[in-house]
Amino acid sequence: MKIVNYTELAVKNILNELFENFSAKPNYCDCQLCKSRAAAMALNDLRPRYVTSDAELMAAKASFQSPSENAALVAIVMDAIRKVLNEPKHNFKPLTLE
């Protein structure tokens, strides 16, 4: 059984694109921990959209392509990136699930 949260896919795609826009910022860091923290912060502010089929995936993708949905998603991801770069937590250990 395969279940995918399309919101997570969308956030990761936008996050990678937007992180580059912050490269001139003094605290800029694109390490995996900072990117993961920003993605987690953004995802906590968004509704998950779980899909199990290609048809559901296409419908979820289409919903994020509307100008208002896309703008809201970009704003939430940008806010998360700003928060992480303003308060980096490089002393955190990455999550390990055992």
N, C-alpha and C positions, 0 to 999 in steps of 0.2 A: 504494500500500500504506500503510495506516495502522496504526501500533502505538502503544498507549497504556500507560504505566506507571500503573496505578490507584493504587498506593501514593503516587505523586507528587500525584495529584489529591486524595487523602484528606489528605495532609500539608498541602497548601496550604489546604484548607478549614478544617481544625482550627487551623492556624497563625493564620489571619486572625481566627478567633473568640477564640483564647487571647491574642493580642497585646494585646487590649483589657483583659484582666485584669491586665496588668502596667503599666497607665498611671500608677499611683500610685508606681511604683518610681522612685528618684532618677535612674537612668541611662536611663529610658524613652526609646526612640527607635523610631519605626515607619517609618523610611525604607526604601526598597526594598532597599538594600544589607544592612541588618540583617535584614530579612525573608528575603532570599535566602540569607544565611549560615545563619540558623536552619533554613530548609528543607533546605539541603544537609547540615547536620550531622545532622538527624533522618533524612534519607534514607540517609545512610551507615550508620546503625544499623539500618535496616530491610531486609527482603527485598523486592526489586522484584516486582511482579505485573503482567506484561505481558499485554495482551489485544488481540485483533484483531477481536472481534465483540461485538454487543450482549449475546449470551448469556453470553460470558465476562466482560463488564463487570458484568452483574448478579450473577454468581457471586462476583466479587471484592468487589463492594460488600456483598453479604450476609456475606461472611467478616469484614469490618471492623465489621459491626453486632453481632456477638456481644459480650456484655459484657466478656469477658476480652480479646479482640483490641482492642476500642475503648479499654479502660483502658490497655493496654500502649502503644497508639499515642499517646494523650493524654500519658502519662508521658514518652515519648521526646521528643515535640514540646515539652512544657513544659521539660524539661531543656535542650534545644537553645536555647530562648528565653532561659532564665536565663544560659546560658554566653555568648550573644551580648551580652546587656544588661550583664553583668558585665565584659566585655572587648570593647567596641565597636572596630571597625577601620575608622573612617571615612576613613583614608588609603589604603585599598585601592581600586584602580581596578576598575570592573565588568568582568566577563569579556566579551571580544569574540572571537568565532570568525571567523577570516578564512581 
